[in-house]
Amino acid sequence: MSEYMYLVQMDVPAELEADFNRIYDTQHVPEILKVPGVLEVRRYVVERSVPEVPRYIAAYRVASADVPQSPAWVKASDTGDWKTQIRPHTFNRRHTLYRLLP
């Protein structure tokens, strides 16, 4: 079985960063970790960058390529304040799926 890394990159307006990080850490990540096939979630913020690179990245280690599009994932990602208070304000979003090399 292969392992995958699903990377989600985004920016959020500066005035929402505190809420963004609080909701991501206390609601969004715990819900996603309940999804079957999610092995680990790590979050990062840019230390040094080039133009156009999103400030935040979430790295989801998953057991299969289908996990990020599964009904359980969609339900978890729509739970709590994320969908209504944060998601509409995010921008410069990128979603990329990588397969672990043998």
Secondary structure by P-SEA (a helix, b strand, c coil): cbbbbbbbbbcccccaaaaaaaaaaccaaaaaaacccccbbbbbcccccccccccbbbbbbcccccccccaaaaaaaaccccccccccccccbbbbbbbbcc
